[in-house]
Amino acid sequence: IIGSTSSLYPGVATGVDLVSLRVFNDQGAGYFSWVESALQWVHQNRNSFANPITTVNLSLGSTANDNTAPSWAMLEDEFAELKADGIFISVAAGNAFTTYNQAGLSYPGSSSYVVPVASADDNGALSYFSQRNSRVVVAPGRSVMSTVPDYVGNLNGQTDDFARMSGTSMAAPYLAGASALIREAFAFSGNLSVNQDDIYSWMRNTADTIFDSITNQNYLRLNLNRAIDSLMPADDVGSTAASAKSLGTLGQVGSFSGTIGRSDDRDYFRFTAAQTGRLTIDVDVTHYMQTSVEL
């Protein structure tokens, strides 16, 4: 969900570096002490790679429905440390809303140091199972297609399997991937020192508002295009053929550049060839994006 390179089912932030830490056994069970060790490892090794660790995703939780961390919470020191490191911590809100039918979150989603993530359906409404409170950011979590182990797929001995699953455990990595893109957009606009609070506030300030009739509350749903577009600088080159930037008359070699800053941005250039012959255009992309040349 975060970084799949599949052309059919791409991840939110295709191209990110991933570090995987296993905190469950073969039966899918684990202890918070195992999670604690993993979080400590992240802090200790956050700068051990070519690119620093900037995001943690936790698609896990306990059976609880609290608005603050419970008295038995044991990950608070690690969360506080990672947040101080500038790391964005995305955590599943929990899937037991129909058990409680009131606002609240599973732990560790209820920790004040993390960003709890609720699940939305395809129509944008809150998923019936998703736990929720006023702090959540809502992201897609219903019937999400993503990678699964071979034993869940077709048992062909290859790691090429996809399946649909639902839960806030799907919404949390979606938001984690989104946070990486928003961090990159901040950097592109000149802010290289953003932290979790900066990204969280930006997500909420650019979000869509959805109403939940059961809790009688409004919740904020991620609008990733708006979050990124609102960080991008003003368009520097005309976005239509009529408003194309004129490059004048070009001879043997010419170079020009433009910034594709928004999801609907196009850059058009116009020039006059100084002579007849073959035209060769080389495109140099300095950031990941879809590139095409129209003549």
C-alpha positions as CSV (number, residue, x, y, z in Angstrom):
1,I,0.0,0.0,0.0
2,I,2.9,2.4,0.8
3,G,5.2,1.7,-2.1
4,S,4.1,-1.1,-4.5
5,T,5.9,-0.7,-7.9
6,S,3.2,-2.7,-9.7
7,S,1.9,-0.7,-12.7
8,L,-1.6,-2.2,-12.1
9,Y,-1.7,-1.6,-8.4
10,P,0.9,1.1,-7.5
11,G,1.5,2.2,-4.0
12,V,0.8,5.6,-2.7
13,A,4.4,6.6,-2.7
14,T,6.0,4.4,-5.4
15,G,9.8,4.6,-5.2
16,V,10.1,5.1,-1.4
17,D,12.7,3.1,0.5
18,L,11.2,0.5,2.9
19,V,12.6,-0.9,6.1
20,S,10.5,-3.8,7.5
21,L,10.6,-4.9,11.1
22,R,8.8,-8.0,12.1
23,V,6.9,-7.9,15.4
24,F,4.5,-10.8,14.9
25,N,5.1,-14.6,15.0
26,D,4.0,-17.1,12.4
27,Q,0.5,-17.2,14.0
28,G,0.0,-13.4,13.6
29,A,0.3,-12.8,17.4
30,G,2.7,-10.5,19.2
31,Y,3.5,-8.6,22.3
32,F,3.9,-4.9,22.8
33,S,7.4,-5.5,24.1
34,W,8.3,-6.7,20.6
35,V,6.8,-3.6,19.1
36,E,8.8,-1.5,21.7
37,S,12.0,-3.2,20.6
38,A,11.3,-2.4,17.0
39,L,10.5,1.3,17.8
40,Q,13.8,1.6,19.7
41,W,15.6,0.1,16.7
42,V,14.1,2.7,14.5
43,H,15.3,5.5,16.7
44,Q,18.8,4.1,16.9
45,N,19.0,3.4,13.2
46,R,17.1,6.3,11.7
47,N,20.2,7.7,10.1
48,S,21.8,4.4,9.2
49,F,20.7,4.3,5.6
50,A,21.3,6.3,2.4
51,N,18.1,8.2,3.2
52,P,16.9,8.8,6.8
53,I,13.8,7.0,8.2
54,T,11.1,9.6,8.2
55,T,7.9,7.5,8.7
56,V,6.7,4.6,10.9
57,N,3.5,2.7,10.1
58,L,1.8,0.5,12.7
59,S,-1.1,-1.5,11.3
60,L,-1.8,-3.1,14.7
61,G,-3.7,-2.5,17.9
62,S,-5.2,-3.7,21.1
63,T,-8.9,-4.4,22.0
64,A,-9.7,-1.0,23.5
65,N,-11.7,2.2,22.8
66,D,-10.1,5.2,24.5
67,N,-9.4,8.8,23.6
68,T,-6.1,8.9,25.5
69,A,-3.4,6.3,26.1
70,P,-4.6,3.8,28.7
71,S,-2.8,3.4,32.0
72,W,-1.1,0.2,30.8
73,A,0.4,1.8,27.7
74,M,4.0,0.9,27.4
75,L,5.1,2.6,24.1
76,E,4.8,6.2,25.1
77,D,8.5,6.8,25.7
78,E,9.4,5.4,22.3
79,F,6.6,7.4,20.5
80,A,7.7,10.6,22.2
81,E,11.3,9.9,21.1
82,L,10.4,9.2,17.5
83,K,8.2,12.2,17.3
84,A,11.0,14.4,18.6
85,D,13.2,12.8,15.9
86,G,10.8,14.4,13.3
87,I,9.3,11.0,12.3
88,F,5.7,10.7,11.3
89,I,3.9,7.8,13.1
90,S,0.8,6.5,11.4
91,V,-1.3,4.1,13.5
92,A,-4.5,2.1,12.8
93,A,-7.4,3.5,14.7
94,G,-9.0,0.1,15.3
95,N,-11.8,-1.9,13.7
96,A,-14.2,-2.4,16.7
97,F,-16.5,0.5,16.3
98,T,-19.6,-1.7,16.1
99,T,-18.6,-3.1,19.5
100,Y,-18.6,0.3,21.2
101,N,-20.7,2.5,19.0
102,Q,-19.0,5.6,20.4
103,A,-15.9,7.6,19.7
104,G,-12.6,6.1,20.8
105,L,-9.5,4.4,19.5
106,S,-7.5,1.2,19.9
107,Y,-4.1,1.5,21.5
108,P,-1.5,2.6,20.3
109,G,-3.8,4.8,18.1
110,S,-5.0,6.6,21.2
111,S,-1.5,7.8,22.1
112,S,-1.1,11.6,21.8
113,Y,2.3,11.1,20.1
114,V,0.9,9.4,17.0
115,V,-1.5,10.1,14.1
116,P,-4.5,7.8,14.3
117,V,-6.0,6.7,11.0
118,A,-9.6,5.8,10.4
119,S,-10.9,4.0,7.4
120,A,-13.1,5.3,4.5
121,D,-15.1,3.4,2.0
122,D,-14.9,4.0,-1.8
123,N,-17.7,6.6,-1.5
124,G,-15.7,8.6,1.0
125,A,-17.9,7.8,4.0
126,L,-16.5,6.3,7.2
127,S,-16.3,2.5,7.1
128,Y,-18.8,0.9,9.5
129,F,-16.1,-0.9,11.4
130,S,-13.6,2.0,11.8
131,Q,-13.0,3.4,15.3
132,R,-12.8,7.1,15.3
133,N,-12.4,10.3,17.3
134,S,-11.7,14.0,16.7
135,R,-8.0,13.4,16.2
136,V,-8.2,10.9,13.3
137,V,-7.3,11.5,9.7
138,V,-9.6,9.3,7.5
139,A,-8.0,7.5,4.6
140,P,-9.0,4.7,2.2
141,G,-9.3,1.4,4.1
142,R,-12.2,-0.6,2.6
143,S,-11.5,-3.3,0.0
144,V,-8.0,-2.1,-0.7
145,M,-6.0,-4.1,-3.2
146,S,-2.4,-4.8,-2.1
147,T,0.4,-7.3,-1.9
148,V,-0.1,-10.5,0.1
149,P,2.1,-13.5,0.9
150,D,2.0,-16.4,-1.6
151,Y,0.2,-18.6,0.8
152,V,-2.7,-16.1,0.8
153,G,-2.5,-15.9,-3.0
154,N,-2.2,-18.6,-5.6
155,L,0.6,-20.7,-4.0
156,N,2.7,-20.6,-7.2
157,G,6.0,-20.1,-5.2
158,Q,6.4,-16.6,-6.4
159,T,5.9,-13.2,-4.7
160,D,3.4,-11.9,-7.2
161,D,0.1,-12.0,-5.3
162,F,-2.5,-9.3,-4.7
163,A,-5.7,-9.4,-2.7
164,R,-8.4,-7.1,-1.4
165,M,-8.6,-6.5,2.4
166,S,-10.4,-4.0,4.6
167,G,-9.5,-2.4,7.9
168,T,-7.8,0.6,9.5
169,S,-4.6,-1.5,9.0
170,M,-5.0,-0.6,5.3
171,A,-5.8,3.1,5.9
172,A,-2.7,3.6,8.1
173,P,-0.1,2.7,5.5
174,Y,-2.1,4.8,3.0
175,L,-1.6,7.8,5.2
176,A,2.0,6.8,5.9
177,G,2.7,6.9,2.1
178,A,0.8,10.2,1.8
179,S,2.9,11.7,4.6
180,A,6.1,10.9,2.6
181,L,4.7,12.7,-0.4
182,I,3.7,15.7,1.6
183,R,7.1,15.8,3.3
184,E,8.6,15.8,-0.2
185,A,6.3,18.6,-1.3
186,F,7.4,20.6,1.7
187,A,11.0,20.1,0.8
188,F,10.3,21.0,-2.8
189,S,8.8,24.3,-1.6
190,G,11.9,25.0,0.5
191,N,11.0,23.6,3.9
192,L,13.4,20.9,4.7
193,S,12.8,20.5,8.5
194,V,9.1,19.6,8.8
195,N,8.0,17.3,11.6
196,Q,4.9,15.2,12.3
197,D,2.9,18.2,13.7
198,D,3.6,20.1,10.4
199,I,2.4,17.3,8.2
200,Y,-0.5,16.4,10.4
201,S,-1.7,20.0,10.5
202,W,-1.4,20.3,6.7
203,M,-3.3,17.1,6.2
204,R,-6.2,18.4,8.4
205,N,-6.1,21.9,7.0
206,T,-6.5,20.6,3.4
207,A,-8.9,17.7,4.2
208,D,-12.5,17.1,3.2
209,T,-15.1,17.1,6.0
210,I,-17.4,14.2,6.4
211,F,-20.3,13.7,8.8
212,D,-20.9,10.7,10.9
213,S,-24.6,10.3,12.1
214,I,-23.8,7.8,14.8
215,T,-21.4,9.9,16.8
216,N,-23.0,13.1,15.4
217,Q,-19.5,14.5,14.6
218,N,-17.6,15.7,11.6
219,Y,-14.3,14.0,10.7
220,L,-11.5,15.0,8.4
221,R,-10.7,12.8,5.3
222,L,-7.4,13.1,3.6
223,N,-7.4,15.0,0.3
224,L,-3.9,14.2,-1.0
225,N,-4.1,16.2,-4.2
226,R,-5.1,19.3,-2.4
227,A,-2.5,18.8,0.3
228,I,0.3,18.6,-2.3
229,D,-1.0,21.2,-4.7
230,S,-1.4,23.8,-2.0
231,L,2.3,23.5,-1.2
232,M,3.5,23.9,-4.8
233,P,4.8,27.2,-6.1
234,A,2.9,29.3,-8.6
235,D,3.0,27.9,-12.2
236,D,6.1,29.1,-14.0
237,V,5.3,28.1,-17.6
238,G,2.1,28.3,-19.6
239,S,-0.2,25.3,-19.2
240,T,-1.9,25.5,-22.6
241,A,-0.6,25.7,-26.2
242,A,-2.1,29.2,-26.4
243,S,0.0,30.3,-23.4
244,A,3.2,28.4,-24.3
245,K,6.4,30.1,-23.3
246,S,8.3,31.3,-26.3
247,L,11.9,30.2,-26.6
248,G,12.6,32.2,-29.7
249,T,14.7,30.7,-32.5
250,L,16.8,27.6,-31.6
251,G,19.8,26.3,-33.5
252,Q,21.8,23.2,-32.8
253,V,21.3,23.0,-29.0
254,G,18.8,24.6,-26.7
255,S,17.8,23.9,-23.1
256,F,14.8,24.9,-21.1
257,S,13.1,23.8,-18.0
258,G,9.8,24.0,-16.1
259,T,8.3,22.8,-12.9
260,I,5.3,20.4,-12.9
261,G,4.1,21.5,-9.5
262,R,0.4,20.5,-9.4
263,S,-1.5,17.4,-10.3
264,D,-3.2,19.2,-13.3
265,D,-0.1,21.1,-14.4
266,R,1.2,21.0,-18.0
267,D,4.1,23.1,-19.3
268,Y,4.1,24.2,-23.0
269,F,7.0,25.8,-24.9
270,R,7.1,27.3,-28.4
271,F,10.2,27.8,-30.6
272,T,11.2,28.3,-34.2
273,A,13.8,25.9,-35.6
274,A,16.8,27.8,-37.1
275,Q,17.2,25.2,-39.8
276,T,15.6,22.1,-41.4
277,G,16.6,18.6,-40.2
278,R,16.0,16.0,-37.5
279,L,14.7,17.2,-34.1
280,T,15.9,15.3,-31.0
281,I,14.4,16.1,-27.6
282,D,16.0,14.8,-24.4
283,V,14.0,15.0,-21.1
284,D,15.7,15.1,-17.8
285,V,13.4,14.5,-14.8
286,T,14.8,15.5,-11.4
287,H,11.8,14.4,-9.4
288,Y,9.6,11.3,-9.9
289,M,6.6,12.2,-12.2
290,Q,4.9,11.1,-15.4
291,T,6.6,12.7,-18.3
292,S,5.6,13.0,-22.0
293,V,6.5,15.2,-24.9
294,E,3.9,16.4,-27.3
295,L,4.8,17.8,-30.7
